[in-house]
Amino acid sequence: MAIDSSSALIPLWLDCDVGHDDALAMILAAHHPNLTLLGVSSVSGNASIERTTANAIRILQVAGVQGIKVYRGAAKPLVKPVYHATNIHGESGIDGTQLLPEPDYDRYFVNGVNAVNAMREAIMSSADPISVVAVGPLTNIALLVSTYPEVIPRIRTLSIMGGAIGLGNTTSAAEFNIFCDPEAAQIVLSAGIEHVALVPLEVTHTVLSTAAIIKRIENEVESPKFAQLISELLHYFGSTYRDVFGAKDGAPLHDPVAVAYLFMPESFSKRKIRVEVDCTIGLSRGRTHCDVWAKTETDTNCWLTTAVDVEKFWDHMIATMNIASRLSPF
């Protein structure tokens, strides 16, 4: 598939807790022809902040990304104890392959500059409003809008991978990213950002890394070694989803779908509703209460996505992997 690159470029910042699906979100954000990646911030989530920061650097390296820096963000949630997804992503946060390099901190990491300050600088210095894609716990974003409220009107779109309309994947009520820091998620949804899009489990669970998709990656991505890397990551991700959830058709590719919302919003079904996060102590902690019956239609705060064109997404994702494979040092 040839991607139409005639559209105006969308500047974005990517905030992530780099695990398997975050890695593909980074590739999509860095190399899709309709996007301009300004920076990457790490956050504690899938693994510790040390590991998610290192993983972000490793993915930029292996994907041949030039000129983009990684900024270390929050090491823990605002209130609750740290929680990591080692059962899904392994101890490193991105287990399953030996092909990732050691992180080149000198080239990609900005030491001594906090992620929140870096985001604020990028947003305020941009000639045009920028988009933010958050595919981990929302700790950094909550700190950003609380500490620097002047950024709020300058955020064009905030696309969040998180939440669920129904059942969660970490507890019966909560999706992982929201569960890790529910207070942060509630702060962000209440901040008054003009366009917030929530991409919940009901959408991402339709975008599966099936055996057919992995075979397509192996056949279509030009660099055999780069294709092998992606294949190994997706096979590992699928194996943990099979062990933990009984999934037989591959793992859902959650995070890149939130990136895709920026360049193909017309391919998402969505509706403007009120979403609030349960911050109580108990079984429902971290649940996203989605007002699907529009009981508060005059007080909406979020575009809730309910479906995506899966075939179109995979066309863009694989085409972008191919771009990355040509730039990769492999």
C-alpha positions in Angstrom: 0.0 0.0 0.0 1.2 3.5 -0.9 0.3 6.0 1.8 -1.0 9.4 0.5 1.4 11.9 1.9 -0.2 15.0 0.4 -2.1 15.9 3.6 -0.8 18.5 5.9 1.6 17.1 8.5 0.2 16.6 12.0 2.8 17.4 14.7 2.5 15.1 17.7 4.1 14.1 21.0 4.0 10.5 22.1 3.7 9.5 25.8 4.2 5.8 26.4 5.2 3.0 28.8 7.0 1.1 26.1 5.9 -2.5 25.8 5.2 -4.6 22.7 2.3 -2.6 21.3 3.9 0.7 22.3 6.8 -0.2 20.1 4.6 -0.4 17.1 2.9 2.9 18.1 6.4 4.5 18.2 7.1 3.2 14.7 3.8 4.5 13.4 4.2 7.9 15.0 7.8 8.3 13.8 7.5 7.2 10.2 3.9 7.7 9.0 4.1 10.3 6.2 1.2 12.3 7.6 2.8 12.7 11.1 5.7 14.7 12.5 6.9 13.3 15.8 8.3 16.0 18.1 9.4 13.9 21.1 8.8 10.9 23.2 8.2 10.8 27.0 8.4 7.6 29.1 6.1 6.7 32.0 6.0 3.9 34.5 3.4 1.3 33.5 4.2 -1.9 31.6 7.6 -1.8 33.4 9.6 0.5 35.6 10.5 4.0 34.4 14.1 2.9 33.9 13.0 0.1 31.6 10.3 2.0 29.7 12.8 4.8 29.1 15.4 2.3 27.8 12.9 0.5 25.6 11.8 3.8 24.0 15.4 4.5 23.1 15.9 1.0 21.7 12.9 1.2 19.5 14.0 4.6 18.1 17.4 3.1 17.3 16.2 -0.1 15.6 13.6 1.8 13.6 16.2 4.2 12.3 14.6 7.3 13.8 16.8 10.4 13.6 16.6 13.6 15.7 14.0 12.5 18.2 14.7 12.6 21.9 13.3 10.6 24.8 12.5 12.3 28.1 12.0 10.5 31.3 8.6 11.0 33.0 6.8 9.8 36.1 8.3 6.9 38.0 5.1 6.2 39.9 1.4 7.0 39.9 0.0 10.1 41.6 -1.6 8.2 44.5 -1.7 4.4 44.2 1.2 2.0 44.4 3.2 1.1 41.3 1.8 -1.8 39.2 3.6 -3.4 36.2 2.4 -5.8 33.5 5.2 -8.4 33.7 2.7 -11.2 33.0 2.0 -9.6 29.6 5.3 -7.8 28.6 7.9 -9.7 30.6 10.4 -8.4 33.1 12.1 -6.1 30.6 8.8 -4.7 29.4 9.5 -5.9 25.9 10.6 -9.6 26.2 10.6 -12.1 23.3 13.5 -11.0 21.1 17.3 -10.8 21.2 17.4 -8.3 18.3 16.9 -5.1 20.2 20.2 -3.2 20.7 21.5 -1.8 24.0 20.1 1.7 24.5 22.2 4.6 23.1 21.5 7.1 25.8 24.1 9.6 24.5 22.3 9.9 21.2 18.6 9.7 22.2 18.2 10.6 25.8 18.0 14.1 27.3 19.3 13.8 30.8 18.1 16.3 33.5 15.0 17.5 31.5 11.7 16.2 32.9 9.2 14.9 30.4 6.5 17.3 31.6 8.7 20.3 31.1 9.8 19.0 27.7 6.1 18.6 26.6 5.3 22.0 27.8 8.1 23.5 25.8 7.2 21.7 22.7 3.5 22.7 23.0 4.1 26.3 23.8 6.9 26.9 21.2 4.9 25.3 18.3 3.5 27.7 15.8 0.4 25.6 15.6 -1.5 23.5 18.2 0.0 20.0 18.5 -1.6 16.6 19.2 -0.6 14.4 22.1 -1.0 10.6 22.0 -1.0 8.9 25.4 -0.7 5.1 25.3 0.3 4.4 28.9 -0.9 5.5 32.3 -1.9 9.2 32.2 0.5 10.4 35.0 2.6 12.6 32.8 -0.4 14.2 31.1 -2.1 14.9 34.4 1.0 16.6 35.7 1.3 18.6 32.5 -2.2 20.0 32.5 -2.1 20.6 36.3 1.3 22.3 36.4 1.0 24.2 33.1 -2.7 24.9 32.4 -1.6 27.3 29.6 -1.0 24.3 27.4 -4.6 23.1 27.4 -5.9 25.4 24.6 -2.9 24.6 22.5 -3.5 20.8 22.4 -5.2 20.1 19.1 -6.2 16.5 20.0 -5.4 14.2 22.9 -5.8 10.6 21.8 -5.8 8.2 24.7 -5.5 4.4 24.5 -7.3 3.4 27.6 -10.5 2.5 29.4 -13.3 0.2 28.5 -17.1 0.5 28.0 -17.6 -2.8 29.7 -15.2 -5.3 31.2 -11.6 -4.4 31.9 -8.5 -6.4 31.3 -6.6 -5.9 34.6 -9.6 -6.1 36.9 -13.2 -6.9 36.0 -13.8 -3.2 35.9 -10.6 -1.6 34.8 -8.3 -1.4 31.7 -4.6 -1.4 32.5 -3.6 2.1 31.6 -6.5 3.7 33.6 -6.1 1.2 36.5 -2.4 2.1 36.9 -3.3 5.8 37.7 -7.1 6.4 37.9 -6.6 9.8 39.6 -4.4 11.0 36.7 -7.0 9.8 34.2 -9.8 11.7 36.0 -7.7 14.9 36.1 -7.0 14.7 32.3 -10.6 14.0 31.4 -11.7 17.0 33.5 -9.0 19.4 32.2 -11.1 21.0 29.5 -9.0 19.9 26.5 -11.2 20.6 23.5 -10.8 17.3 21.6 -10.1 14.2 23.7 -10.5 10.8 22.0 -10.7 7.7 24.0 -9.8 4.4 22.2 -11.0 1.7 24.6 -10.6 -2.1 24.7 -13.8 -2.6 22.7 -12.0 -1.0 19.7 -8.5 -2.3 20.2 -9.7 -5.9 20.7 -10.8 -5.9 17.0 -7.3 -5.1 15.8 -5.6 -8.5 16.3 -2.1 -9.6 15.4 -3.3 -12.8 13.9 -1.1 -15.5 12.3 -2.3 -14.1 8.9 -1.2 -10.6 9.9 2.2 -11.8 11.1 2.7 -13.7 7.8 1.8 -10.6 5.9 4.4 -8.6 7.8 7.0 -11.3 7.1 6.1 -11.2 3.4 5.7 -7.4 2.9 8.3 -5.8 5.1 11.5 -5.5 2.9 14.2 -6.0 5.6 14.0 -9.7 6.7 15.7 -8.9 10.0 13.4 -6.0 10.8 10.4 -8.3 9.8 11.9 -10.9 12.1 12.0 -8.5 15.0 8.4 -7.4 14.6 7.3 -11.1 14.2 9.1 -12.1 17.4 7.6 -9.3 19.4 4.1 -10.1 18.1 4.5 -13.9 18.7 5.6 -13.2 22.3 2.8 -10.8 22.9 0.3 -13.3 21.5 1.7 -16.1 23.7 1.2 -14.1 26.9 -2.4 -13.1 25.8 -3.0 -16.8 25.2 -1.7 -17.8 28.6 -3.4 -15.0 30.6 -6.6 -14.5 28.7 -7.0 -17.6 26.6 -6.8 -15.6 23.4 -6.3 -17.9 20.4 -6.2 -15.4 17.5 -3.2 -13.2 18.6 -2.9 -10.2 20.9 -4.8 -7.0 20.3 -2.5 -4.2 19.0 -3.9 -1.6 21.4 -1.6 1.4 21.2 -1.0 2.1 17.5 -4.7 2.4 17.1 -4.6 5.6 19.2 -1.9 7.0 16.9 -4.0 6.1 13.8 -6.8 8.2 15.2 -4.8 11.3 14.2 -4.4 10.6 10.5 -7.6 8.6 9.8 -10.3 9.9 12.2 -12.9 9.3 9.6 -12.2 5.6 9.9 -13.4 5.6 13.5 -17.0 5.4 14.7 -17.3 7.8 17.7 -19.7 9.8 19.8 -19.3 12.7 22.1 -20.2 11.6 25.7 -19.3 12.1 29.3 -16.6 9.8 30.7 -15.5 9.7 34.3 -13.0 7.5 36.1 -13.8 5.6 39.4 -11.2 6.7 41.9 -12.8 5.0 44.9 -11.1 2.2 46.8 -12.7 -1.1 45.9 -13.5 -3.5 43.0 -14.5 -0.7 40.6 -11.4 1.4 41.0 -10.1 2.5 37.6 -13.4 1.8 35.8 -14.2 4.3 33.0 -17.9 5.2 33.4 -19.0 5.9 29.9 -22.4 7.6 29.6 -23.4 5.7 26.5 -27.1 6.6 27.2 -26.2 10.3 26.9 -27.7 11.3 30.3 -25.3 14.2 30.5 -25.2 15.3 26.8 -24.7 19.0 27.8 -21.6 18.1 29.9 -19.6 15.9 27.5 -15.8 15.7 27.7 -14.7 13.0 25.4 -15.1 11.5 21.9 -15.6 7.8 22.7 -14.5 5.6 19.8 -16.6 2.5 19.2 -15.1 1.0 16.0 -12.3 1.3 13.6 -11.7 0.2 10.0 -9.3 -2.7 10.8 -8.2 -3.4 7.3 -7.3 0.2 6.6 -5.4 0.4 9.9 -3.3 -2.7 9.1 -2.6 -1.3 5.6 -1.1 1.9 7.2 0.7 0.0 9.9 2.4 -2.4 7.6 3.3 0.3 5.1 4.9 2.3 7.9 6.8 -0.8 9.2 8.2 -1.0 5.6 9.3 2.6 5.8 11.0 1.9 9.1 12.7 -1.2 7.7 14.4 0.8 5.0 15.8 3.2 7.6 16.7 0.6 10.1 20.4 -0.1 10.8 19.6 -3.8 10.3 
